Amino acid sequence: MSATDFTSTIKVDQSPQEVFDAVTNVRGWWSEEIEGNTAQLNDVFDYHYEDVHRCKIKLIEVIENQKVVWLVEENYFKFTQDKTEWTGTKPTFEIAEKDGKTELLFTHFGLTSEYECFQICRDAWTNYIQNSLKKLITTGKGEPNANGKPQTENEKKLSEK
């Protein structure tokens, strides 16, 4: 079995600019507890979810209305043997107009089925992209983690471990 990077795609009626603005508004769809800037090249931000997951992310490529690439510089998982599984991986957001709609292709390069966190991370990213980010784009309000409250069933399970 070959390793495949995790991907998730959404299509919306909003413009590439609106999708780009939502993607770079990380507090609006991933977590309200982000520290640092999240929109421009070389911005660095810290994410944490309770004592379960922490990471430091740098924006290494930003092409307005087209692409945003994050580099996970540091990562800590409480629930995996290798606490640094995401370190060096590249969550990537690619925006393109297709058939009168705007398509957002999210690929977490380096997050493969070989990772111990894969199932939990896959489920969490799917929720953040397909649900929270899509709502932020289409309604102006996402469903980020707020004040340490679990967002998904998986996160609820993790915080109970």
N, C-alpha and C positions, 0 to 999 in steps of 0.2 A: 504494500500500500504506500503510495507516495503522499508526502505531506502537502497539504493545500492550505494556503492562507485563508483566514476567515473573511468572508465578504457579505455585505448586505446592501440592497439597492432599494431606493424609493423613487417614485415619480410624483411630481407635484405640479400644480398649475402656476405657481409663483415663478418669478424671474430668477435667473442665475444670481443676480445681486442679492435678492431676498434670501436665497438658499445660503449663499456665502456669508451673509450677515448673521444668519442663524447658527451656522457651523462655528463661527468664531465667537459667538456668545455662549461659551462653554458653561457658564453659570446658569444659563437659561434652559439647558437640556440635560447636563450631566450631573453637576453638583453645585449647590449654592456656596459650598465651602472651599472653592478654588481660591488659591492665593497666587497673585501675580497676573500678568497680562496674557491674553489669549488670542490676539488678532494679527499681530505683525511679525515679520521675519525676525528671528532671534529672540522673540519673547520667550520667557520661561515661566511655567506655572507649576504649582504643587497641588496635587489632588490627594484627598484622604477620605476614607470611609471608616469611621470608628478606628479600631486597632486592627482591622481586617485587611485593608489595602491602602497603601500609600505609593505615590509615584511622583517623579519630577519629569516634566515634559518640556521639550524645547521645540519651537516651530522652526523647521529647517528649510521649508519651501512654502512660499505663499504667493500664489498667482491670483489676483483679485478676480472673483466670479468664476474661477476655474478649478483651483486646486489648493489644498492645505495639507502639508505633511508634518506630522509630529514625530519626534524621536524620543522614546522613553529612555531618559538618561539614567534614572535610578528607579527601582521598583522593590516593593516589599509585599508579599502575600503571607498572611498568618496561616493559611490553610493548605499550603503546598510544601513538599519536601525541599524543593529549590525555591527559596523565598524570593529570588530575583528573576523569575521566569520571563517577565516582559522586558527586562533590560536589553536595550539595543534593538527592540522592535519598532516598527513604523506604522502607526495608525494613519491612514491616508484617506482624504475626502476628495473625490473627483466630481466636478460639476459640469454637465453638458446639456445643451438643448437637444431634445430628441422628439420628433413627431409632435411638435407644438407644446411640449411639456419640458420641465427641467428635471433631469435625472441626477440623483446623487448616488454615486457608487462609493461605498465605504469599504476599504480593505485594510485589515490589520496585518500588514506584512510581518511575518515571523510568528504570528499566533497560529499554530498548527495543531492538528489532532494529537501530536506527540506530547504536547504540553499537558501536565497534570491538571492545570486550571481550565483546559479547553472547554469542557462542557459548561461549566459555570460562566466562564468569560463569554462564550458564544451566546448563551441565554441572556446575559446581562447586556452585551452589545446589541443583540437583536432588539431587546426592549428599548434601549436608549435611542437607537436609530429609527426603528419602525414605529415606535410609539412617541417617546418624548421629543426627539428632534423633529419628527414629522409634524407633531402638534405645534411646536414652536414655529415652524415654517408656515403652516396652514392657518393657525388660529392666533399666533402671537404669544401663546403661553405653552411652555413645555412642562414636563414633570420631572425636574431634577431631584436628586437627593436633597432633602432639606433638613438642616440642623441634626444630622446624624440619624434621621429616620430611614429605615430600610425602604428601598424602592421596589425591589422585586422579591418574589418568593425565595429565590436563591440567596439573596442578601440577607433575608430574614433568617434562613437556615444557617448561614455563615456566622451571623452575629450571635447565634445560640450555641455555637461550638465552643 
